[in-house]
Amino acid sequence: MGNMELVDQNQRPGRWPDFARPVMVLRMLIMGALFSIILALSGLGGSSSFLVSLGSILLFVEWQVLVMIAIMALIRGWLEYQSMGLAFLVVMAIALIIMAASNMALLWWSGALEDLLTGDGREASGNLIRNLILGTVFVFATLQYLALFQRWKAQVQAEQGARMASLQARIRPHFLFNTLNTIANLVRTQPEQAEQAVLDLSDLLRTGLRGDDRHSLAEELELVRGYLRIESQRLGSRLTIDWRLAGDMPLDQPVPVLLIQPLIENAIVHGIAQNADGGTLRIHTEPAGRDRWRFSVENPLPPVTAGDAQKNRDSGNNIALENIRQRLELAYGERARLKTTRTDRLFKAELTLPIPDQRG
C-alpha cells in the first residue's frame, strides 16, 4: 500500500542504500569530511597551515565522493541483483578508477605527471601509491559501514513487522468473534437482517482481515461503517450515531489496518451496549495543526460502583487501547498518540495522526 516515513514498513530495505536520497548524500559527505580531517591532522596536506591543508584535502576528497555517489545511484538497481562478493568487487574497482584518475589529474595540474611517466618522479610516485592505499582503506571501511547499516535497518524493520503482525493478530479474533456473535443473535430474531450482516461481514473480512499491514484511511473508515451497520442491527434504537467527518481529511493516507475500528468497537461493547438505554456514539474528526488530524470517539458509560471500577481497569477495553498505542509507536514513533479521558459517565478516545508530506 502507500508509503510514509514513518518509513514504509511494507518496503524492505535493499542490500545497498539509496544514494539518490539527500540524507544519504549528506551522510557520505560527512564521512568524506571526517576522512579529510584525519588526513590533514596527519600532515598530508602539503602546507604548514592546517586550514589550508584541510581545505585542499577536503576539495580533493569530496568531489570524488560526489562522483562515487552519482555512479552508485545509477548502478544500485544492477547491484541488487548481483552476489555481494561481485557487487563489492565492482564498487571497489569503480572507486579505485575514480581515485586513480583524480590523482593523475592532480599530478598533471601540479606539473609532476611528466616526471612520473618518465620514471624520475619518485616523490610523485610515492604520493600516488599512498593516496590510493589510503583511499582504498576509506572506501573499504565505508562499504562495510553501509553493509552493516543496511543489515541493521532490515533487522529493525523485520522485528517491527513481526511485532505489528502479532499486535494486529490479537485484535482480529476479538473483532471476528463479536461480529459472528451479532449475526448469531440476528439469525433467531431477524433472519433478513442476519443475511445483510453476513454480506457486511464478507466485506469486512475482505478489507480488514487481509494480510497487509496498512490500507488507506478511506478503507479503514469503510471498515468502520460496515461494523456500525452490524452493531446498529443488533442494538437497534439503543445506538445513535453522531458522525461528523471533516471534508478535507486525507482519505488516501495509509494507516495501519484495524487502527480506528477497535476504538469504535470498544465504545460500543464497553460503553453503549452496557447501558440499558444505550446512548449516542460521537465520531468526529478535525485538524490538529498544519500537519496532523485528530479522530475522536466519545461514548457514554454505564453507572459503576467502586468495585466495578477496578474490574473495568483490568478489562479488555484497556488491553485493546494499549495494543493500539503500541501499534502507533511502531508505525509513527512519537508523531502520533492516543489520548483517553474518562469521567463517571463519559469516555473519550482521541487519536492524533500525522499527515504525510506529499511534496516529495
C-alpha contacts under 8 A as a table, 3 or more apart, distances in Angstrom:
res1	aa1	res2	aa2	distance
1	M	10	N	7.42
1	M	212	D	7.78
1	M	214	R	6.32
1	M	215	H	5.96
1	M	216	S	7.68
1	M	254	P	7.04
2	G	8	D	7.71
2	G	214	R	7.76
2	G	215	H	7.36
2	G	216	S	7.50
2	G	253	Q	7.30
2	G	254	P	5.42
3	N	6	L	7.87
3	N	7	V	7.22
3	N	8	D	4.85
3	N	10	N	7.99
3	N	254	P	6.83
4	M	7	V	5.37
4	M	8	D	5.20
4	M	254	P	7.57
4	M	356	P	6.06
5	E	8	D	6.04
5	E	332	Y	7.77
5	E	356	P	7.49
6	L	9	Q	7.96
6	L	331	A	6.09
6	L	332	Y	5.22
6	L	333	G	7.67
8	D	11	Q	5.69
9	Q	12	R	6.84
9	Q	157	Q	6.43
9	Q	161	G	6.88
9	Q	213	D	7.99
9	Q	331	A	7.95
10	N	213	D	7.13
12	R	154	A	6.49
12	R	157	Q	7.29
13	P	16	W	7.91
13	P	17	P	7.52
13	P	150	Q	6.90
13	P	153	K	7.08
13	P	154	A	5.77
14	G	17	P	6.66
14	G	80	E	6.94
14	G	150	Q	7.21
14	G	154	A	7.97
15	R	80	E	6.57
15	R	147	A	6.80
15	R	150	Q	5.99
15	R	151	R	7.23
16	W	76	R	6.84
16	W	79	L	7.74
16	W	80	E	6.99
16	W	146	L	7.32
16	W	147	A	7.02
16	W	150	Q	6.76
17	P	24	M	7.68
17	P	146	L	7.32
17	P	150	Q	6.76
18	D	21	R	5.86
18	D	24	M	7.05
18	D	73	A	6.68
18	D	76	R	7.45
19	F	22	P	7.85
19	F	24	M	5.55
19	F	25	V	6.34
19	F	69	I	5.99
19	F	70	A	7.50
19	F	72	M	6.50
19	F	73	A	4.96
20	A	24	M	7.13
20	A	25	V	7.05
20	A	69	I	7.70
20	A	70	A	7.61
20	A	73	A	5.57
21	R	24	M	5.35
21	R	25	V	6.45
22	P	25	V	5.03
22	P	26	L	6.14
23	V	26	L	5.12
23	V	27	R	6.12
24	M	27	R	4.94
24	M	28	M	6.16
25	V	28	M	5.25
25	V	29	L	6.18
25	V	66	L	7.89
25	V	69	I	7.08
26	L	29	L	5.10
26	L	30	I	6.15
27	R	30	I	5.18
27	R	31	M	6.35
28	M	31	M	5.07
28	M	32	G	6.20
28	M	65	V	7.13
28	M	69	I	7.99
29	L	32	G	4.96
29	L	33	A	6.12
29	L	62	E	6.50
29	L	65	V	6.84
29	L	66	L	7.73
30	I	33	A	4.96
30	I	34	L	6.23
31	M	34	L	5.11
31	M	35	F	6.24
32	G	35	F	5.07
32	G	36	S	6.16
32	G	58	L	7.65
32	G	61	V	6.42
32	G	62	E	5.98
32	G	65	V	6.80
33	A	36	S	4.96
33	A	37	I	6.23
33	A	58	L	6.26
33	A	61	V	7.85
33	A	62	E	7.22
34	L	37	I	5.11
34	L	38	I	6.40
35	F	38	I	5.19
35	F	39	L	6.36
35	F	138	F	7.43
36	S	39	L	5.08
36	S	40	A	6.12
36	S	54	L	6.55
36	S	57	I	5.76
36	S	58	L	5.38
36	S	61	V	6.84
37	I	40	A	5.03
37	I	41	L	6.07
37	I	54	L	6.29
37	I	58	L	7.83
38	I	41	L	5.14
38	I	42	S	6.23
39	L	42	S	5.04
39	L	43	G	6.65
39	L	44	L	5.75
39	L	45	G	7.20
39	L	54	L	7.91
39	L	57	I	7.54
40	A	43	G	5.26
40	A	44	L	5.72
40	A	45	G	5.58
40	A	50	F	6.54
40	A	53	S	5.79
40	A	54	L	5.17
40	A	57	I	7.08
41	L	44	L	7.64
41	L	50	F	7.40
43	G	46	G	6.97
43	G	47	S	7.83
43	G	50	F	7.98
43	G	53	S	7.85
44	L	53	S	7.53
45	G	50	F	7.89
45	G	52	V	7.75
45	G	53	S	4.18
45	G	54	L	6.70
45	G	56	S	6.96
45	G	57	I	6.26
46	G	53	S	6.44
47	S	50	F	7.14
47	S	52	V	6.63
47	S	53	S	5.52
48	S	52	V	7.99
48	S	53	S	7.61
49	S	52	V	5.29
49	S	53	S	6.19
50	F	53	S	5.09
50	F	54	L	5.95
51	L	54	L	4.98
51	L	55	G	5.99
52	V	55	G	5.12
52	V	56	S	6.28
53	S	56	S	5.33
53	S	57	I	6.10
54	L	57	I	5.18
54	L	58	L	5.78
55	G	58	L	5.10
55	G	59	L	6.16
56	S	59	L	5.27
56	S	60	F	6.21
57	I	60	F	5.03
57	I	61	V	5.99
58	L	61	V	5.23
58	L	62	E	5.80
59	L	62	E	5.48
59	L	63	W	6.34
60	F	63	W	6.08
60	F	64	Q	6.93
60	F	102	S	7.99
61	V	64	Q	5.38
61	V	65	V	6.34
62	E	65	V	4.85
62	E	66	L	6.22
63	W	66	L	5.03
63	W	67	V	6.29
64	Q	67	V	5.10
64	Q	68	M	6.11
64	Q	98	I	6.79
64	Q	99	M	7.10
64	Q	102	S	7.47
65	V	68	M	5.04
65	V	69	I	6.09
66	L	69	I	5.00
66	L	70	A	6.24
67	V	70	A	5.18
67	V	71	I	6.32
67	V	98	I	7.91
68	M	71	I	5.20
68	M	72	M	6.05
68	M	94	I	7.94
68	M	95	A	6.84
68	M	98	I	7.63
69	I	72	M	5.12
69	I	73	A	6.08
70	A	73	A	5.19
70	A	74	L	6.40
71	I	74	L	5.11
71	I	75	I	6.31
72	M	75	I	5.26
72	M	76	R	5.59
72	M	91	V	7.95
73	A	76	R	5.40
74	L	77	G	7.46
75	I	78	W	5.25
75	I	79	L	6.21
76	R	79	L	5.04
76	R	80	E	6.33
77	G	80	E	5.40
77	G	81	Y	7.18
78	W	81	Y	5.65
78	W	82	Q	6.94
79	L	82	Q	5.25
79	L	83	S	7.96
79	L	87	A	5.61
80	E	83	S	7.93
82	Q	86	L	6.45
82	Q	87	A	5.90
83	S	86	L	5.40
83	S	87	A	6.08
84	M	87	A	5.09
84	M	88	F	5.88
85	G	88	F	5.19
85	G	89	L	6.31
86	L	89	L	5.17
86	L	90	V	6.19
87	A	90	V	5.13
87	A	91	V	6.20
88	F	91	V	5.25
88	F	92	M	6.18
88	F	143	L	7.99
89	L	92	M	5.09
89	L	93	A	6.05
90	V	93	A	5.09
90	V	94	I	6.20
91	V	94	I	5.12
91	V	95	A	6.16
92	M	95	A	5.03
92	M	96	L	6.15
92	M	136	T	7.71
92	M	139	V	7.22
92	M	140	F	7.44
93	A	96	L	5.12
93	A	97	I	6.24
94	I	97	I	5.16
94	I	98	I	6.25
95	A	98	I	5.14
95	A	99	M	6.14
95	A	136	T	7.74
95	A	139	V	7.19
96	L	99	M	5.06
96	L	100	A	5.93
96	L	132	L	7.25
96	L	135	G	7.93
96	L	136	T	6.97
97	I	100	A	5.13
97	I	101	A	6.02
98	I	101	A	5.23
98	I	102	S	6.07
99	M	102	S	5.03
99	M	103	N	6.10
99	M	132	L	6.58
99	M	135	G	7.11
100	A	103	N	5.20
100	A	104	M	6.10
100	A	128	L	7.97
100	A	132	L	6.92
101	A	104	M	5.13
101	A	105	A	6.11
102	S	105	A	5.10
102	S	106	L	6.21
103	N	106	L	4.94
103	N	107	L	6.15
103	N	128	L	6.51
103	N	131	N	7.74
104	M	107	L	5.04
104	M	108	W	6.13
104	M	113	L	6.95
105	A	108	W	5.03
105	A	109	W	6.14
106	L	109	W	5.07
106	L	110	S	6.21
107	L	110	S	5.12
107	L	111	G	6.05
107	L	112	A	5.05
107	L	113	L	4.88
107	L	124	A	7.47
108	W	111	G	5.07
108	W	112	A	6.04
108	W	113	L	4.78
108	W	114	E	7.60
109	W	112	A	7.79
110	S	113	L	7.68
111	G	114	E	6.86
112	A	115	D	5.38
112	A	116	L	6.37
112	A	121	G	7.04
112	A	124	A	6.53
113	L	116	L	5.06
113	L	117	L	6.24
113	L	124	A	7.79
114	E	117	L	5.13
114	E	118	T	6.21
115	D	118	T	5.20
115	D	119	G	6.12
115	D	120	D	5.01
115	D	121	G	4.60
115	D	124	A	7.86
116	L	119	G	5.23
116	L	120	D	6.01
116	L	121	G	4.49
116	L	122	R	7.19
116	L	124	A	6.25
116	L	125	S	6.19
117	L	120	D	7.73
117	L	121	G	7.81
118	T	121	G	7.55
119	G	122	R	7.27
121	G	124	A	5.13
121	G	125	S	6.01
122	R	125	S	4.98
122	R	126	G	6.03
123	E	126	G	5.04
123	E	127	N	6.15
124	A	127	N	5.09
124	A	128	L	6.13
125	S	128	L	5.09
125	S	129	I	6.26
126	G	129	I	5.22
126	G	130	R	6.04
127	N	130	R	5.02
127	N	131	N	5.98
128	L	131	N	5.22
128	L	132	L	6.17
129	I	132	L	5.17
129	I	133	I	6.15
130	R	133	I	5.18
130	R	134	L	6.14
131	N	134	L	5.17
131	N	135	G	5.86
132	L	135	G	5.02
132	L	136	T	5.94
133	I	136	T	5.10
133	I	137	V	6.27
134	L	137	V	5.16
134	L	138	F	6.25
135	G	138	F	5.01
135	G	139	V	6.12
136	T	139	V	5.14
136	T	140	F	5.98
137	V	140	F	5.12
137	V	141	A	6.10
138	F	141	A	5.22
138	F	142	T	6.07
139	V	142	T	5.01
139	V	143	L	6.11
140	F	143	L	5.24
140	F	144	Q	6.26
141	A	144	Q	5.15
141	A	145	Y	6.20
142	T	145	Y	5.04
142	T	146	L	6.19
143	L	146	L	5.05
143	L	147	A	6.08
144	Q	147	A	5.10
144	Q	148	L	6.16
145	Y	148	L	5.19
145	Y	149	F	5.99
146	L	149	F	4.97
146	L	150	Q	6.08
147	A	150	Q	5.25
147	A	151	R	6.15
148	L	151	R	5.05
148	L	152	W	6.07
149	F	152	W	5.10
149	F	153	K	6.06
150	Q	153	K	4.96
150	Q	154	A	6.09
151	R	154	A	5.15
151	R	155	Q	6.17
152	W	155	Q	5.05
152	W	156	V	6.14
153	K	156	V	5.17
153	K	157	Q	6.22
154	A	157	Q	5.23
154	A	158	A	6.03
155	Q	158	A	5.05
155	Q	159	E	6.13
156	V	159	E	5.17
156	V	160	Q	6.14
157	Q	160	Q	4.98
157	Q	161	G	5.97
158	A	161	G	5.02
158	A	162	A	6.17
159	E	162	A	5.08
159	E	163	R	6.17
160	Q	163	R	5.06
160	Q	164	M	5.96
160	Q	330	L	6.43
161	G	164	M	5.02
161	G	165	A	6.07
162	A	165	A	5.14
162	A	166	S	6.14
163	R	166	S	5.03
163	R	167	L	6.12
164	M	167	L	5.15
164	M	168	Q	5.99
164	M	213	D	7.71
164	M	327	R	6.18
164	M	330	L	7.16
165	A	168	Q	5.05
165	A	169	A	5.96
165	A	213	D	7.42
166	S	169	A	5.12
166	S	170	R	6.59
167	L	170	R	5.36
167	L	171	I	7.02
167	L	323	N	6.33
167	L	326	Q	7.93
167	L	327	R	6.99
168	Q	171	I	5.35
168	Q	172	R	6.55
168	Q	257	V	7.88
168	Q	258	L	7.45
169	A	172	R	5.28
169	A	173	P	7.08
170	R	173	P	6.48
170	R	174	H	7.18
171	I	174	H	5.47
171	I	175	F	6.14
171	I	258	L	7.74
171	I	262	P	7.59
171	I	320	A	7.36
172	R	175	F	5.08
172	R	176	L	6.04
172	R	209	L	6.94
173	P	176	L	5.08
173	P	177	F	5.93
174	H	177	F	5.19
174	H	178	N	6.34
175	F	178	N	5.48
175	F	179	T	6.36
175	F	262	P	7.72
175	F	265	E	7.94
176	L	179	T	5.18
176	L	180	L	6.14
177	F	180	L	5.27
177	F	181	N	6.04
178	N	181	N	5.04
178	N	182	T	6.22
179	T	182	T	5.12
179	T	183	I	6.44
179	T	201	L	7.34
179	T	227	Y	7.81
179	T	230	I	7.36
180	L	183	I	5.03
180	L	184	A	6.13
181	N	184	A	5.05
181	N	185	N	6.34
182	T	185	N	5.27
182	T	186	L	6.35
182	T	230	I	7.24
182	T	231	E	7.29
182	T	234	R	6.22
183	I	186	L	5.02
183	I	187	V	6.19
183	I	194	A	5.46
183	I	197	A	6.33
183	I	198	V	7.06
183	I	230	I	7.98
184	A	187	V	5.28
184	A	188	R	7.13
184	A	194	A	7.75
185	N	188	R	5.88
185	N	189	T	6.95
185	N	234	R	7.66
186	L	189	T	5.28
186	L	190	Q	5.00
186	L	191	P	6.15
186	L	193	Q	6.63
186	L	194	A	5.06
186	L	233	Q	7.89
186	L	234	R	6.90
187	V	190	Q	5.69
187	V	191	P	4.65
187	V	193	Q	7.87
187	V	194	A	5.35
188	R	191	P	6.63
190	Q	193	Q	5.34
190	Q	194	A	6.18
191	P	194	A	4.84
191	P	195	E	6.28
192	E	195	E	5.14
192	E	196	Q	6.55
193	Q	196	Q	5.11
193	Q	197	A	6.16
193	Q	233	Q	6.91
194	A	197	A	4.88
194	A	198	V	6.22
195	E	198	V	5.10
195	E	199	L	6.53
196	Q	199	L	5.11
196	Q	200	D	6.30
197	A	200	D	4.94
197	A	201	L	6.02
197	A	229	R	7.71
197	A	230	I	5.63
198	V	201	L	4.94
198	V	202	S	6.15
199	L	202	S	5.03
199	L	203	D	6.50
200	D	203	D	5.16
200	D	204	L	6.21
200	D	226	G	5.73
200	D	227	Y	7.70
200	D	229	R	7.74
200	D	230	I	7.23
201	L	204	L	4.86
201	L	205	L	6.03
201	L	226	G	7.46
201	L	227	Y	7.96
202	S	205	L	5.20
202	S	206	R	6.23
203	D	206	R	5.11
203	D	207	T	6.38
203	D	226	G	7.63
204	L	207	T	5.36
204	L	208	G	5.37
204	L	209	L	7.18
204	L	223	L	5.86
204	L	226	G	6.61
204	L	227	Y	7.62
205	L	208	G	5.36
205	L	209	L	4.88
205	L	210	R	7.06
206	R	209	L	6.25
206	R	210	R	6.29
207	T	210	R	6.06
207	T	219	E	7.28
207	T	223	L	7.13
208	G	220	E	7.74
208	G	223	L	6.62
208	G	257	V	6.44
208	G	258	L	6.50
212	D	215	H	7.22
212	D	257	V	7.46
213	D	256	P	5.78
213	D	257	V	5.95
214	R	254	P	6.05
214	R	255	V	5.33
214	R	256	P	4.24
214	R	257	V	4.93
215	H	219	E	6.38
215	H	220	E	7.02
215	H	254	P	5.23
215	H	255	V	5.74
215	H	256	P	6.45
215	H	257	V	5.97
216	S	219	E	5.22
216	S	220	E	6.43
216	S	251	L	6.58
216	S	252	D	5.22
216	S	253	Q	5.33
216	S	254	P	4.23
216	S	255	V	5.86
217	L	220	E	4.99
217	L	221	L	6.15
217	L	250	P	7.34
217	L	251	L	4.92
217	L	252	D	5.96
217	L	253	Q	5.54
217	L	254	P	5.91
217	L	255	V	5.94
218	A	221	L	5.14
218	A	222	E	6.22
218	A	251	L	4.82
218	A	252	D	6.43
219	E	222	E	5.00
219	E	223	L	6.20
220	E	223	L	4.96
220	E	224	V	6.37
220	E	255	V	7.83
220	E	257	V	6.82
220	E	258	L	6.92
220	E	259	L	7.71
220	E	260	I	6.97
220	E	261	Q	7.28
221	L	224	V	4.89
221	L	225	R	6.23
221	L	260	I	7.72
221	L	261	Q	7.84
222	E	225	R	4.95
222	E	226	G	6.23
223	L	226	G	5.24
223	L	227	Y	6.32
223	L	261	Q	6.89
224	V	227	Y	5.12
224	V	228	L	6.13
224	V	260	I	7.41
224	V	261	Q	5.23
224	V	264	I	7.30
225	R	228	L	5.05
225	R	229	R	6.21
226	G	229	R	5.15
226	G	230	I	6.53
227	Y	230	I	5.24
227	Y	231	E	6.29
227	Y	261	Q	7.77
228	L	231	E	5.01
228	L	232	S	5.84
229	R	232	S	5.09
229	R	233	Q	6.37
230	I	233	Q	5.27
230	I	234	R	6.52
231	E	234	R	4.98
231	E	235	L	5.98
231	E	236	G	7.94
232	S	235	L	5.24
232	S	236	G	5.22
232	S	237	S	7.79
232	S	239	L	6.26
233	Q	236	G	5.39
235	L	238	R	5.43
235	L	239	L	5.86
235	L	273	A	7.47
236	G	239	L	6.08
237	S	240	T	6.88
237	S	278	G	7.93
238	R	272	I	7.77
238	R	277	D	5.90
238	R	278	G	4.21
238	R	279	G	6.11
239	L	272	I	7.11
239	L	278	G	5.76
239	L	279	G	5.72
239	L	280	T	6.15
239	L	281	L	7.21
240	T	279	G	6.18
240	T	280	T	4.53
240	T	281	L	6.05
241	I	280	T	5.66
241	I	281	L	4.87
241	I	282	R	6.09
241	I	283	I	7.60
242	D	280	T	6.82
242	D	281	L	5.99
242	D	282	R	4.64
242	D	283	I	6.09
242	D	284	H	7.96
243	W	282	R	6.08
243	W	283	I	4.85
243	W	284	H	6.14
244	R	282	R	7.94
244	R	283	I	6.12
244	R	284	H	4.75
244	R	285	T	6.58
245	L	249	M	7.64
245	L	283	I	7.65
245	L	284	H	5.65
245	L	285	T	5.10
245	L	286	E	7.52
246	A	249	M	5.78
246	A	284	H	7.84
246	A	285	T	5.69
246	A	286	E	5.99
249	M	293	W	7.72
250	P	253	Q	5.47
250	P	355	I	7.38
253	Q	355	I	7.38
253	Q	356	P	7.35
255	V	259	L	7.32
256	P	259	L	5.72
256	P	327	R	7.93
256	P	331	A	7.53
258	L	261	Q	5.43
258	L	262	P	6.44
259	L	262	P	6.44
259	L	263	L	7.63
259	L	324	I	6.63
260	I	263	L	5.42
260	I	264	I	6.80
261	Q	264	I	5.17
261	Q	265	E	6.22
262	P	265	E	4.84
262	P	266	N	5.99
262	P	320	A	7.32
263	L	266	N	5.21
263	L	267	A	6.22
263	L	297	V	6.99
263	L	321	L	7.67
263	L	349	A	7.39
264	I	267	A	5.13
264	I	268	I	6.39
264	I	297	V	6.90
265	E	268	I	5.26
265	E	269	V	5.88
266	N	269	V	5.18
266	N	270	H	5.47
266	N	271	G	7.21
266	N	317	N	5.97
267	A	270	H	5.78
267	A	271	G	5.16
267	A	272	I	6.65
267	A	281	L	7.39
267	A	297	V	7.39
267	A	298	E	7.17
267	A	299	N	5.69
267	A	347	F	7.90
268	I	271	G	5.23
268	I	272	I	4.82
268	I	273	A	5.60
268	I	281	L	7.69
268	I	299	N	7.58
269	V	272	I	6.56
269	V	273	A	5.34
269	V	274	Q	7.05
270	H	273	A	6.58
270	H	274	Q	6.23
270	H	301	L	7.60
270	H	317	N	6.80
271	G	274	Q	5.47
271	G	275	N	6.78
271	G	299	N	6.21
271	G	300	P	5.78
271	G	301	L	4.69
271	G	302	P	6.46
271	G	347	F	7.98
272	I	275	N	5.32
272	I	278	G	4.82
272	I	279	G	5.48
272	I	280	T	7.55
272	I	281	L	7.70
272	I	299	N	6.70
272	I	300	P	6.21
272	I	301	L	6.65
272	I	302	P	7.63
273	A	276	A	7.48
273	A	278	G	6.05
274	Q	278	G	7.32
274	Q	301	L	7.44
274	Q	302	P	5.93
275	N	278	G	4.84
275	N	279	G	7.29
275	N	301	L	6.97
275	N	302	P	5.09
279	G	299	N	7.26
279	G	300	P	6.25
280	T	299	N	6.36
280	T	300	P	7.11
281	L	297	V	7.21
281	L	298	E	5.95
281	L	299	N	5.02
281	L	300	P	7.68
282	R	296	S	7.80
282	R	297	V	5.69
282	R	298	E	5.03
282	R	299	N	6.51
283	I	295	F	7.39
283	I	296	S	5.83
283	I	297	V	4.80
283	I	298	E	6.68
284	H	295	F	5.96
284	H	296	S	5.30
284	H	297	V	6.71
285	T	293	W	7.19
285	T	294	R	5.52
285	T	295	F	4.55
285	T	296	S	6.22
286	E	293	W	5.88
286	E	294	R	5.37
286	E	295	F	6.85
287	P	290	R	7.38
287	P	292	R	6.25
287	P	293	W	4.35
287	P	294	R	6.00
288	A	291	D	7.35
288	A	292	R	4.99
288	A	293	W	4.72
288	A	294	R	5.77
288	A	352	T	7.48
289	G	292	R	5.57
289	G	293	W	7.23
291	D	354	P	5.80
291	D	355	I	5.13
291	D	356	P	7.58
292	R	352	T	6.75
292	R	353	L	5.58
292	R	354	P	4.28
292	R	355	I	5.19
293	W	352	T	5.79
293	W	353	L	5.68
293	W	354	P	6.54
293	W	355	I	7.02
294	R	350	E	6.56
294	R	351	L	5.59
294	R	352	T	4.41
294	R	353	L	6.49
295	F	350	E	5.71
295	F	351	L	5.00
295	F	352	T	6.36
296	S	348	K	6.98
296	S	349	A	5.60
296	S	350	E	4.30
296	S	351	L	6.11
297	V	348	K	5.66
297	V	349	A	5.24
297	V	350	E	6.51
298	E	346	L	7.24
298	E	347	F	5.77
298	E	348	K	4.29
298	E	349	A	6.45
299	N	346	L	5.95
299	N	347	F	5.51
299	N	348	K	6.51
300	P	345	R	5.55
300	P	346	L	4.48
300	P	347	F	6.20
301	L	344	D	7.36
301	L	345	R	4.67
301	L	346	L	5.32
301	L	347	F	6.61
302	P	345	R	6.45
303	P	344	D	7.27
303	P	345	R	6.67
304	V	307	G	7.86
304	V	308	D	5.59
304	V	309	A	6.43
304	V	344	D	7.85
305	T	308	D	5.10
305	T	309	A	6.41
306	A	309	A	5.33
306	A	310	Q	7.34
307	G	310	Q	6.00
307	G	311	K	6.89
308	D	311	K	5.02
308	D	312	N	6.12
309	A	312	N	5.15
309	A	313	R	6.40
310	Q	313	R	5.13
310	Q	314	D	6.62
311	K	314	D	5.35
311	K	315	S	6.29
312	N	315	S	4.90
312	N	317	N	7.77
313	R	318	N	6.47
314	D	317	N	8.00
314	D	318	N	6.68
314	D	319	I	7.70
315	S	318	N	5.91
315	S	319	I	6.82
316	G	319	I	4.87
316	G	320	A	6.04
317	N	320	A	5.34
317	N	321	L	6.31
318	N	321	L	5.02
318	N	322	E	6.11
319	I	322	E	5.21
319	I	323	N	6.17
320	A	323	N	4.87
320	A	324	I	6.32
321	L	324	I	5.10
321	L	325	R	6.31
322	E	325	R	4.99
322	E	326	Q	6.26
323	N	326	Q	5.25
323	N	327	R	6.36
324	I	327	R	5.07
324	I	328	L	6.12
324	I	338	L	7.82
325	R	328	L	5.04
325	R	329	E	6.24
325	R	337	R	6.97
325	R	338	L	6.25
326	Q	329	E	5.11
326	Q	330	L	6.33
327	R	330	L	5.09
327	R	331	A	6.11
328	L	331	A	5.13
328	L	332	Y	5.67
328	L	333	G	6.80
328	L	336	A	6.37
328	L	337	R	6.82
329	E	332	Y	5.45
329	E	333	G	4.34
329	E	334	E	6.57
329	E	336	A	7.34
329	E	337	R	7.94
330	L	333	G	5.93
332	Y	335	R	5.55
332	Y	336	A	5.84
333	G	336	A	6.70
334	E	337	R	7.18
335	R	353	L	6.99
335	R	354	P	6.27
336	A	351	L	7.65
336	A	352	T	5.46
336	A	353	L	4.79
336	A	354	P	6.34
337	R	351	L	6.06
337	R	352	T	5.44
337	R	353	L	7.00
338	L	349	A	6.86
338	L	350	E	5.66
338	L	351	L	4.63
338	L	352	T	6.44
339	K	349	A	5.76
339	K	350	E	5.10
339	K	351	L	6.55
340	T	347	F	7.36
340	T	348	K	5.59
340	T	349	A	4.41
340	T	350	E	6.23
341	T	347	F	5.95
341	T	348	K	5.29
341	T	349	A	6.63
342	R	345	R	7.77
342	R	346	L	5.81
342	R	347	F	4.56
342	R	348	K	6.43
343	T	346	L	5.14
343	T	347	F	6.46
357	D	360	G	7.01
